[in-house]
Amino acid sequence: MAIIKLPECKVNQLKEICKSFNHDSGELINVLHKAQEVFGYLPAEVQEIVAKELNVSVAHVYGVVSFYSFFTMTPKGRFPISICMGTACYVRGAEKVLDEFRRELGVKVGESTPDGRYSLACLRCVGACGLAPVVMVGEKVYGRVAPEDVKGILAEYSNL
Amino acid sequence: METIKLTIDKKNIEVEKGTTVLKAAQKAGIDIPSLCYFSLDGMKIENKPGGCRVCVVEVEGRRNLAPACATEVSEGMVIKTNSMRVLNARRTVLELILSDHPFDCLVCAKSGNCELQSLAHRMGVREIPYQGAQSTYRKDTSPSIIRDIDKCIMCRRCEMMCNDVQTVGALSAVNRGFMAVVAPAFEMNLEKSPCTYCGQCVAVCPTGALTEVDHSREVIKALADPTKTVIVQTAPAVRAALGEEFGLKAGTLVTGKMVSALRELGFDYVFDTDFAADLTIMEEGTELLERLTRYLNGDKQVRLPILTSCCPAWVNFFEHNFPELKDVPSTARSPQQMFGSIAKTYFAKKLNIDRKDLVVVSIMPCLAKKYECQRDEFKVDGNPDVDFSLSTRELANLIKLANIDFHALPESEFDLPLGESTGAGVIFGTTGGVIEAAVRTAYELYTQKPLPKITFEELRGLDGIRSATVDFDGLKLNIGIAHGLGNARKLLEEVRDGKSHFHAIEIMACPGGCIGGGGQPLHHGDVDILRARQKAIYLEDANKTIRKSHENPYIIKLYEEFLGQPLSEKAHHLLHTHYFDKSTQIIVE
């Protein structure tokens, strides 16, 4: 095992999660979902613990984590920004909105700002196609976003 | 047995229920091309992700084409394996695979033995109509294995071997779509993963994505250096497979020709790892008897069962996965390393040369041996006991490179003293052989009586886990045998949980033992080749006049002149080793 740099209480929480799924390797994806809720992301150490608890190889766990775009190995920012790239949002200019966020924040998709405040991600359809293009910041949904709106959205969080 | 009647390419055939279209066609003499599919029948090894779609066939009444490897036969099925529609689909699939494959066949290590290349040849592909991006990935070189993922076609055979058969778990498919690759966790290099270097991934890889690290150039250099004395040792399983590389039937013993070839290559002395196998039996057999005697005398500290330690991939496996059991295996070094150690002390002294001027080369059916000879504990002042380990395949290439007509070679004998061996040493090359050799010696040492029967049929075969009870003149010795690391894991878990009733267990990492090693000529999934090699090994044993390790006159002499007794201080120093806890090896960077 690697040297664990994770808080012990969270590690115990993770072990409890594995236990609640009976250490069943078939529940790997569910365990990873819960683990990401606890840690905010899935660093290598977390994957190693999950592998050990579910008795599967670390390579297998990493295979699943790297396959699903929902799982991330980089910590999310305090305000995670997601731009919908579903068909409806895409055709109504989501990419231009994404470009604007990238320019404003100076980060690529999947990265966080150095101060840890924002992270940028893409997702596929939040089920609000009527509002396309859609942006989410945390749990809050913004509809019909134009590139010109990006500065204003970010301003809402700059003093929080 | 329930049977199914069906028609394939207008041939009426009847097969067992549950048979796949691919196997049914094979029975009818129809060879449907396949790529990702792989099996070793009768050994519970099968890869059928149905992913490549090369084996598609047309099934009457079915709308889409069916993958023959993953489609079971049903009553009255009418199948066409060569219709226009099938041929077009198959070609398109192949062209798409080739469109993301490097065109460097001329310099590829797998050229001439590549299943993708053969398929392209068979299908007569002359151009690739699809132009587009090619996925690229960094090359990863470990002590034994090179991963060149640009050549990977995602057949998943290596993943199946590494996870399902060997339960090593070093490799997994990671990422998605065009970015998908087979890699260790967190895309670390293989060296940082729990890889045991068993080489079974290399043995099944259809392309050049997984190959061995080739040391033949270094060996050629040593042979050309007049200041060096270069000696070679050959593992038992090599002689039973080398002939295949020269078109001989599987199972043809080429011991004498191999010795001649090595001499023509310029080795100063051609010796036999079988000699060191006999030495291993002296040490390991004595260790078994010592532990057994202590156990029978009520010593509670003694760890039983004793586990064999000849197989370097197996050693890596328990160091990674069962470090808490690292005092259970025999401390005896593997024959390769015992040979190196004796060569660079006893033999170097006989020649009156410095160990640095003696180059020891080993010819092994194995890729883990390359890693083993680089381990620090097998070096003296940085000079390794075994300098280079070549695979059977590399030796075959060397022979071809040197313009040697293998078929025309005379048969010749190994040099002395390190080339004399017994039948017990030979059978080290197959699953069950090490323990049979050990039993032959331990029986006579323990009972002080000659063996009533030299062979132990109950220890032979190809079942993954076997067990037998051998009667040592009243003492019933329970013996377990496992080959394939997944089978080994099962026996290990019993040992860990205190449920094992065995006194001694033999473990070999590769399916079939060394005859099926990762460095052997590729069998392409033909299990009959493994059977033939095994038969050849036992034939070589039967042909030997001396068949018990402790009767090898040069082993007796070695103890008299140099080592003293088995397990003596000198023997401990030169022929035994210790193991490490490698479970901390998963390093996150």
Chai-1 contact restraints between the chains, C-beta under 6 A:
chainA,res_idxA,chainB,res_idxB,connection_type,confidence,min_distance_angstrom,max_distance_angstrom,comment,restraint_id
A,A2,B,V588,contact,1.0,0.0,6.0,A-B,restraint_1
A,A44,B,F186,contact,1.0,0.0,6.0,A-B,restraint_2
A,A44,B,V588,contact,1.0,0.0,6.0,A-B,restraint_3
A,S57,B,G169,contact,1.0,0.0,6.0,A-B,restraint_4
A,V58,B,A185,contact,1.0,0.0,6.0,A-B,restraint_5
A,A59,B,G169,contact,1.0,0.0,6.0,A-B,restraint_6
A,A59,B,L171,contact,1.0,0.0,6.0,A-B,restraint_7
A,A59,B,S172,contact,1.0,0.0,6.0,A-B,restraint_8
A,A59,B,P184,contact,1.0,0.0,6.0,A-B,restraint_9
A,A59,B,A185,contact,1.0,0.0,6.0,A-B,restraint_10
A,H60,B,S172,contact,1.0,0.0,6.0,A-B,restraint_11
A,Y62,B,V174,contact,1.0,0.0,6.0,A-B,restraint_12
A,Y62,B,A185,contact,1.0,0.0,6.0,A-B,restraint_13
A,Y62,B,F186,contact,1.0,0.0,6.0,A-B,restraint_14
A,G63,B,S172,contact,1.0,0.0,6.0,A-B,restraint_15
A,G63,B,A173,contact,1.0,0.0,6.0,A-B,restraint_16
A,G63,B,V174,contact,1.0,0.0,6.0,A-B,restraint_17
A,S66,B,V174,contact,1.0,0.0,6.0,A-B,restraint_18
A,S66,B,N175,contact,1.0,0.0,6.0,A-B,restraint_19
A,F67,B,R176,contact,1.0,0.0,6.0,A-B,restraint_20
